[in-house]
Amino acid sequence: MTALEPASIIVPLAVTLRTADREDLPKLEWYGQYIHFRNLFRRAFREQQLGRRLILVADCNHFPIGYLFIQFAPADEGSLKRAYLYSFRVMEMFRGQGIGTRLLQYAEVVIRQRDHNWALISVAKNNPAAHRLYERMGYRVYAEDEGRWHYVDHRGNLRYVHEPCWMLQKQIVTG
Ligand SMILES: CC(C)(COP(=O)(O)OP(=O)(O)OC[C@H]1O[C@@H](n2cnc3c(N)ncnc32)[C@H](O)[C@@H]1OP(=O)(O)O)[C@@H](O)C(=O)NCCC(=O)NCCS
């Protein structure tokens, strides 16, 4: 028996950054990989409709191969207007090609447009690759956190997370 020679083709793929719509919601679960976050995705989408959050997706052929959520906090007493970035991920086979960087840049444009002046993001202490990306993008550590939180999964079970993390921030120049 002779082994077939591998054949390779190069497929150019267009990736569009845009706000998520309702049809994206089940697709954010990535065929079951993130099914446990179904309720979090739905709540974020409801809040997007109210203008309090935004889900940015990197769309490839009508599928969100990457995404980044933004939560806009109301202005505090010192008129600081913070935007929290979270649920940031790119499908494994599309990593290392600049999609994450472009999602972060796009998020900062949105934050600026919404007149918010600080972008904040948490990164697990055991995730140096993402930490490096944020530092390169100008985010700096300002605190650490035990990273304890919980959520209700798609089956209605309460799930606890414990992920010690660094908290980073970046000033977004407005005006
Ligand atoms: C973190 C994450 C979202 C980044 O997405 P990404 O698309 O891989 O990000 P980028 O491609 O923009 O940057 C990642 C690396 O690829 C490199 N890169 C950027 N553009 C590139 C290109 N055109 N070609 C090759 N490499 C490139 C970057 O220099 C960077 O290198 P580094 O490891 O030295 O920092 C992605 O790795 C991910 O989903 N990780 C798992 C989930 C996760 O950890 N999320 C963050 C939680 S805080």
The ligand as an ORCA input file, in Angstrom:
! r2SCAN-3c Opt
* xyz 0 1
  C      -5.930     35.474     23.680
  C      -6.503     35.251     22.288
  C      -7.951     35.743     22.228
  C      -5.655     36.050     21.288
  O      -6.178     35.873     19.995
  P      -5.212     35.756     18.718
  O      -6.064     35.905     17.518
  O      -4.395     34.528     18.815
  O      -4.313     37.046     18.929
  P      -3.207     37.650     17.941
  O      -2.990     36.748     16.788
  O      -3.622     39.036     17.651
  O      -1.938     37.719     18.867
  C      -1.427     36.528     19.458
  C      -0.006     36.275     19.002
  O       0.043     36.118     17.589
  C       0.988     37.043     17.032
  N       0.490     37.578     15.785
  C      -0.228     38.679     15.577
  N      -0.471     38.872     14.282
  C       0.082     37.829     13.645
  C       0.158     37.440     12.300
  N      -0.416     38.160     11.323
  N       0.789     36.276     12.010
  C       1.341     35.532     13.002
  N       1.321     35.878     14.304
  C       0.694     36.991     14.613
  C       1.080     38.131     18.028
  O       2.334     38.796     17.920
  C       0.928     37.373     19.308
  O       2.171     36.860     19.681
  P       2.667     36.741     21.189
  O       2.371     35.336     21.574
  O       4.101     37.032     21.159
  O       1.881     37.713     22.022
  C      -6.430     33.754     21.865
  O      -5.125     33.310     22.023
  C      -7.359     32.856     22.675
  O      -8.532     32.688     22.347
  N      -6.826     32.237     23.738
  C      -7.631     31.336     24.563
  C      -8.641     32.083     25.396
  C      -7.954     33.137     26.210
  O      -6.916     32.891     26.821
  N      -8.566     34.327     26.231
  C      -8.073     35.445     27.010
  C      -8.684     35.439     28.357
  S      -8.106     36.802     29.309
*
